[in-house]
Amino acid sequence: MFILEETMNINVTSREALVTAAREIARTESLSKISIRRVASVCGISVGAIYNYFPTKSELMLAVIEDFWRSAFHGMGDDLFKEKNFCLFIKGVYERLYCNVQEVYESWLEEITRLDLGQGGKEQEARYFEHIKKGLLKVLENDTAIRQDIWNDQFTKTALIDFVFDNLLLLMGKREKECGFLTQMLEQVLYCE
């Protein structure tokens, strides 16, 4: 038994290492080039070892996409979240998101929308987007300069956040360098009498 253990090729890896390897494949080639076999080869492990972490390619792809969004949004720094003005916050979020996406994942947004990750993938992405929206809502609620008379049953804070988030993604997909129209419109609605 001792001799067998010495001759076995034991490559220990982690979920994070697999996601990092898959992200690197996507960054240097494309998202569509990720496969279980390719990630195993890059990591120097067996295909079966990857299935211990990701039973399907869809689950691996979801982990990569989730990691992409996490790094894009969470790589912004705490200084941005100290911003008290919701519109300036949205402008800062967009600028940093644009830089993060353009530098590393220029074609990803288009590829992500074409991927078929099944119902589980859509649900996981929706959960992550809800997490992001909760952060945006918190900043909106903390902006004391926003007129409170604008809110009603139709025009709710949650509906506004959905609108803002959808438009940020739309602008990213169009590769717009700024979101000035969106923030000016928000200023007119939220602050002007």
C-alpha positions, 0 to 999 in steps of 0.5 A: 500500500505504501509503495502504491501511494508513492507512485500514484499521481495525486494532483489535488486541486480546488473548485477555485483553481478549476474556475480560474483555469476555465476563466483563463481559457475563456479570456484567451480564447473564448467562452465556447472553448471551455470544456471539462476535458480542456480544463482537466488538461490545463490543470493536469488532472483527470476528467473524473476529478473535475466531475467531483466539483462540476457534474456537468459542463453547464455547472462549470460554465455557470461557475465561470460566469458567476465568477465573472460577474462577481469580479466585475461588480465586487472589484469596484472597491469600497470607495464607490459604495460610500457614494451618497448620490444614487446617480453618481453611484450608478455612473461610477458602477458603470465606468468600472464595470465597463473597464472591467468588461472591456479589458478582459471579457470583450466578447463575453456578454454576447457569448453569455446571452447565447449559452443554453445553461438550462433552467438551473443555470437561469435560476442561478444567474437570476439569484446572483443578479438579485444579489447585485440589485439588492446592493443597488437598492441599498444605495438608492434607499440611503440617498436622502436627496431623492424626492419621496413623493415620486414613489407609488404602486407602479413606480416603486424602488424595486421597479426602478432598480430592475429598470436601471440594472437592465439598462446597465446590461443593455448599455454594456452589450452595446459597448457604450462607453458611458451611461450619461443618458441613463443617469441624466434621466434618473436625475430628472426623475429622482431629484427635480421638482 
